[in-house]
Amino acid sequence: MKTMTKNSPSNQAITFLIFTILSVALNIHQNYAEGN
């Protein structure tokens, strides 16, 4: 992780964005499953 972000700091922002989108999608999926 650190070796990747050392060369290009933008990788850290992209990884953070991906994890955020994944967590939000998981929360929406869980709420949808519980709703049904």
C-alpha positions in Angstrom: 0.0 0.0 0.0 2.7 2.5 1.0 4.9 1.5 -1.9 2.1 2.2 -4.3 1.1 5.6 -2.9 4.7 6.7 -2.6 5.1 7.0 -6.4 1.6 8.5 -7.0 -0.4 10.1 -4.2 -3.5 10.0 -6.3 -3.6 6.2 -5.9 -4.5 6.8 -2.2 -7.5 9.0 -3.1 -8.7 6.5 -5.7 -8.4 3.6 -3.2 -10.3 5.7 -0.6 -13.0 6.5 -3.1 -13.4 2.8 -4.1 -13.6 1.7 -0.5 -16.2 4.4 0.3 -18.4 3.5 -2.7 -18.1 -0.2 -1.8 -19.1 0.4 1.9 -22.1 2.6 0.8 -23.2 0.0 -1.7 -23.0 -2.7 1.0 -25.0 -0.6 3.4 -27.7 0.0 0.7 -27.8 -3.7 -0.2 -28.1 -4.7 3.5 -30.9 -2.2 4.1 -32.7 -3.4 0.9 -32.4 -7.0 2.0 -33.7 -6.3 5.4 -36.6 -4.3 3.9 -37.7 -7.3 2.0 
